[in-house]
Amino acid sequence: MDKAKLEAILACIAEGTIFVGEDHIIEFVNDRAETMLNLPKDLVGKDVFACHPESLNQTLTEALDQIRSGSDEVIKMTLVVGDRNLDFSATGVYLGGEYLGVLMTIKDVTEAVSREEELTSLAGQLRAAQDELSTPVVQIWDQVLALPLIGSIDSKRAQTVTEVLLERIVATQSEVVILDITGVHSVDTNVTSHLLKIVSASRLLGAECVITGIGPNIAQTMIHLGVDLDELTTMADMQEGLRYAIDRLKDEK
């Protein structure tokens, strides 16, 4: 295959393509590379270091030296040119063991990066929505909040629950919080500790925390763990908790 035909083929490649000879002189650049990197048209025959921002010279020198040393590793990096994200790859070209130069390819990944950022943003929104659903603090009466907990409670969720609840207590000036644990799978030392911290934090803001939905198994577990029940206000279910809250608020008036 003659040189003209080879260059015609390389010019049609969708990715940007640049070949730099062993003396750092650019021997081939296709139109795609010129467009991607915003390069002038007359690069062939020029030193590759004269065609890059000075900030990239050290990186380019290290890449060329590594390839020239005989490394068969494909060197990859990401470049940002204007508003475009480019994947840049460089690999050594050899003929019969003789080093000929470096083949550089550039791929525009702007859309892929944009999609990845969008997916990351959506995932963050989904996590936020899940956190909100896992901490449904509802104002069910004037100055009365209800927080029904469902599933398991780990440290991260307990922290989120506490933060959301305290914000709602302040925002609504609530005096009673009904913490319903009917849907909590199990209560162990960690869960009990988290519940007591929620109760204490609410109390510091002037809100009494009423725990409802304590089943027989959970009650036995809490007793076994040595929880001081005298410090807790407990009711059988949410309805009883609401009745207690309303009666307490009436007594204060």
C-alpha positions as CSV (number, residue, x, y, z in Angstrom):
1,M,0.0,0.0,0.0
2,D,1.5,3.4,-1.0
3,K,1.7,6.3,1.3
4,A,-1.0,8.4,-0.4
5,K,-3.5,5.5,0.0
6,L,-2.6,4.9,3.6
7,E,-3.0,8.6,4.4
8,A,-6.4,8.6,2.7
9,I,-7.5,5.7,4.9
10,L,-6.2,7.3,8.1
11,A,-8.0,10.6,7.2
12,C,-11.3,8.8,7.2
13,I,-10.9,7.3,10.7
14,A,-13.6,8.7,13.1
15,E,-11.1,9.3,15.8
16,G,-8.5,12.0,15.7
17,T,-5.1,10.5,14.6
18,I,-1.6,12.0,14.8
19,F,1.7,10.3,14.1
20,V,4.8,11.7,15.6
21,G,8.2,10.4,14.3
22,E,11.1,9.4,16.4
23,D,12.6,12.9,16.2
24,H,9.3,14.4,17.6
25,I,8.4,15.7,14.2
26,I,4.7,15.4,13.2
27,E,4.4,13.3,10.1
28,F,0.6,12.9,9.9
29,V,-2.5,14.6,11.3
30,N,-6.1,13.8,10.1
31,D,-8.8,16.4,9.9
32,R,-10.6,15.0,12.9
33,A,-7.6,15.6,15.2
34,E,-7.3,19.2,13.9
35,T,-11.0,19.8,14.6
36,M,-10.9,18.2,18.1
37,L,-7.8,20.0,19.2
38,N,-8.5,23.2,17.4
39,L,-5.1,22.9,15.5
40,P,-3.9,24.8,12.5
41,K,-3.8,23.0,9.1
42,D,0.0,23.1,8.5
43,L,1.3,20.9,11.4
44,V,3.1,18.3,9.3
45,G,6.8,18.8,9.6
46,K,6.7,20.7,12.8
47,D,7.9,19.7,16.3
48,V,5.1,18.2,18.4
49,F,6.1,20.3,21.4
50,A,5.4,23.5,19.5
51,C,1.8,22.5,19.0
52,H,0.8,21.9,22.6
53,P,0.2,24.3,25.5
54,E,3.4,24.5,27.6
55,S,1.4,23.0,30.5
56,L,1.3,19.7,28.7
57,N,5.0,19.6,27.7
58,Q,6.1,17.7,30.8
59,T,3.3,15.2,30.5
60,L,4.0,14.7,26.7
61,T,7.8,14.4,27.4
62,E,7.2,11.7,30.0
63,A,4.8,9.8,27.7
64,L,7.2,9.9,24.7
65,D,10.2,8.9,26.8
66,Q,8.2,6.0,28.3
67,I,7.2,4.7,24.8
68,R,10.6,5.2,23.3
69,S,12.1,3.2,26.2
70,G,10.4,0.1,24.7
71,S,7.2,0.1,26.8
72,D,4.3,-1.6,25.0
73,E,1.8,0.0,27.4
74,V,-0.8,2.2,25.9
75,I,-0.6,5.6,27.6
76,K,-4.0,7.2,28.2
77,M,-5.0,10.6,29.6
78,T,-8.0,12.9,29.5
79,L,-7.8,16.4,28.0
80,V,-10.3,19.2,28.2
81,V,-10.2,21.4,25.2
82,G,-12.7,24.2,25.3
83,D,-16.0,22.6,26.2
84,R,-15.0,19.2,24.9
85,N,-13.7,16.2,26.9
86,L,-11.2,14.1,25.0
87,D,-9.7,10.7,25.6
88,F,-6.1,10.7,24.5
89,S,-4.1,7.5,23.8
90,A,-0.5,7.1,22.7
91,T,1.3,3.9,21.6
92,G,4.7,3.1,20.1
93,V,5.0,2.1,16.5
94,Y,7.8,-0.4,15.7
95,L,9.0,-2.1,12.5
96,G,11.3,-5.1,12.9
97,G,12.1,-3.9,16.4
98,E,13.0,-0.5,15.2
99,Y,11.2,2.4,16.9
100,L,9.4,4.6,14.3
101,G,7.5,7.0,16.4
102,V,4.2,7.4,18.3
103,L,0.7,7.0,17.1
104,M,-1.7,9.2,19.0
105,T,-5.5,8.8,18.9
106,I,-8.1,11.2,20.3
107,K,-11.7,10.3,21.0
108,D,-14.4,12.8,21.8
109,V,-16.2,11.6,25.0
110,T,-18.0,14.8,25.8
111,E,-21.4,13.1,25.4
112,A,-20.4,10.1,27.5
113,V,-19.0,12.3,30.3
114,S,-22.2,14.4,30.2
115,R,-24.3,11.3,30.4
116,E,-22.2,10.0,33.3
117,E,-22.6,13.3,35.1
118,E,-26.3,13.2,34.5
119,L,-26.5,9.7,35.8
120,T,-24.5,10.7,38.9
121,S,-26.9,13.6,39.5
122,L,-29.9,11.4,39.0
123,A,-28.5,8.8,41.4
124,G,-27.9,11.5,44.0
125,Q,-31.5,12.7,43.6
126,L,-32.7,9.1,44.0
127,R,-30.7,8.6,47.1
128,A,-32.0,11.9,48.5
129,A,-35.6,10.7,47.6
130,Q,-34.9,7.4,49.3
131,D,-33.6,9.2,52.4
132,E,-36.7,11.4,52.4
133,L,-38.9,8.3,52.1
134,S,-37.0,6.6,54.9
135,T,-37.6,9.5,57.2
136,P,-41.2,10.5,56.6
137,V,-41.7,13.2,59.3
138,V,-45.3,14.2,59.2
139,Q,-47.1,16.9,61.1
140,I,-50.3,15.2,62.2
141,W,-51.6,17.8,64.6
142,D,-50.7,21.3,65.7
143,Q,-47.2,21.0,67.4
144,V,-47.3,17.2,67.0
145,L,-45.0,15.3,64.6
146,A,-45.1,11.6,63.7
147,L,-42.1,9.6,62.5
148,P,-43.0,6.1,61.5
149,L,-39.8,4.0,61.1
150,I,-39.8,1.0,58.9
151,G,-37.2,-1.6,58.2
152,S,-33.7,-1.6,59.6
153,I,-31.8,1.3,61.2
154,D,-28.1,1.7,60.7
155,S,-25.8,4.6,61.7
156,K,-26.2,6.5,58.5
157,R,-30.0,6.3,58.5
158,A,-30.2,7.2,62.2
159,Q,-28.1,10.3,61.5
160,T,-30.4,11.3,58.6
161,V,-33.5,10.6,60.7
162,T,-32.1,12.8,63.6
163,E,-31.2,15.7,61.3
164,V,-34.5,15.7,59.5
165,L,-36.5,15.4,62.7
166,L,-34.7,18.2,64.5
167,E,-35.1,20.5,61.5
168,R,-38.9,19.8,61.5
169,I,-39.2,20.3,65.2
170,V,-37.6,23.7,64.9
171,A,-39.6,24.6,61.8
172,T,-43.0,23.6,63.3
173,Q,-42.2,24.5,66.9
174,S,-43.6,21.1,67.8
175,E,-43.7,19.9,71.4
176,V,-44.5,16.2,70.9
177,V,-42.9,13.7,68.5
178,I,-44.5,10.3,68.1
179,L,-41.8,7.8,67.1
180,D,-43.5,4.7,65.8
181,I,-41.3,1.6,65.6
182,T,-44.0,-0.9,64.6
183,G,-42.3,-1.5,61.3
184,V,-38.7,-1.9,62.7
185,H,-37.4,-5.4,62.0
186,S,-35.4,-5.8,65.2
187,V,-33.9,-3.9,68.0
188,D,-30.4,-4.5,69.1
189,T,-27.8,-2.5,71.1
190,N,-27.1,-0.1,68.2
191,V,-30.7,0.5,67.3
192,T,-31.6,1.1,70.9
193,S,-28.7,3.6,71.2
194,H,-29.9,5.4,68.0
195,L,-33.4,5.6,69.4
196,L,-32.3,7.0,72.7
197,K,-30.1,9.6,70.9
198,I,-33.2,10.7,68.9
199,V,-35.2,11.0,72.1
200,S,-32.5,13.0,73.8
201,A,-31.9,15.3,70.8
202,S,-35.7,16.0,70.6
203,R,-35.8,16.8,74.3
204,L,-33.0,19.3,74.0
205,L,-35.2,21.2,71.5
206,G,-38.2,21.1,73.9
207,A,-40.1,18.3,72.3
208,E,-41.1,15.1,74.1
209,C,-40.6,11.9,72.2
210,V,-43.3,9.3,72.5
211,I,-42.3,5.8,71.3
212,T,-45.1,3.6,70.0
213,G,-45.4,0.2,68.5
214,I,-43.1,-1.7,70.9
215,G,-43.9,-5.3,70.4
216,P,-43.3,-8.1,72.9
217,N,-40.0,-9.2,71.3
218,I,-38.7,-5.7,71.1
219,A,-39.8,-5.0,74.7
220,Q,-37.9,-8.1,76.0
221,T,-34.8,-7.1,74.0
222,M,-34.9,-3.6,75.4
223,I,-35.2,-5.0,79.0
224,H,-32.4,-7.4,78.3
225,L,-30.2,-4.6,77.1
226,G,-30.9,-2.7,80.3
227,V,-32.7,0.3,78.8
228,D,-34.0,2.6,81.5
229,L,-37.7,2.7,80.5
230,D,-38.4,5.3,83.2
231,E,-36.8,7.9,80.9
232,L,-39.0,6.9,77.9
233,T,-42.7,7.7,77.2
234,T,-44.2,4.7,75.5
235,M,-47.6,3.9,74.1
236,A,-49.1,0.8,72.5
237,D,-49.7,2.3,69.1
238,M,-49.8,5.5,67.0
239,Q,-53.5,6.2,68.0
240,E,-52.7,6.0,71.7
241,G,-49.6,8.2,71.1
242,L,-51.7,10.8,69.3
243,R,-54.3,10.8,72.1
244,Y,-51.5,11.3,74.7
245,A,-50.0,14.2,72.7
246,I,-53.4,15.9,72.3
247,D,-54.2,15.5,76.0
248,R,-50.8,16.9,77.0
249,L,-51.1,19.9,74.8
250,K,-54.6,20.6,76.2
251,D,-53.3,20.4,79.7
252,E,-50.7,23.0,79.0
253,K,-53.4,25.5,77.8
